[in-house]
Amino acid sequence: MLYPQDWHLKCQETRKEACGKGDGEGIVRLNGVKFLDARNSTLYSNMSLEECERECLKSCNCRGYANVYVDEMGRGCIAWYSELRDMRRYKSGQDFYLRVDAVELGMYCLFFHNRLIVA
């Protein structure tokens, strides 16, 4: 029996089982996000946003990514490979690209599709 405090463990197990099987995993863009705690993240310099997405989707441990200004050479991206900590919305925040499984992606699309029709 799972206790409420253990539900996240079951969700993580389900996600790991589905990861990489081509079952419709995807990326959802979240606007106005405070830059996350960078522990357990990897900086990819000189990588486009599209390249970062492909890199993130290749690893079952990747939770999401964001664009970053690396240096005078230009932009790169940073990808997070463990729990996302201290995630908050800020007016002046940046876009964060959250990796989601097929069920989460479907719920996200359904929610925003219905919202757009109603509005």
PyMOL commands that set and color helices and strands:
alter all, ss='L'
color gray80, all
select helices_A, chain A and resi 4-18+49-58+102-118
alter helices_A, ss='H'
color red, helices_A
select strands_A, chain A and resi 26-33+41-45+64-71+74-80+94-100
alter strands_A, ss='S'
color yellow, strands_A
deselect
rebuild
show_as cartoon
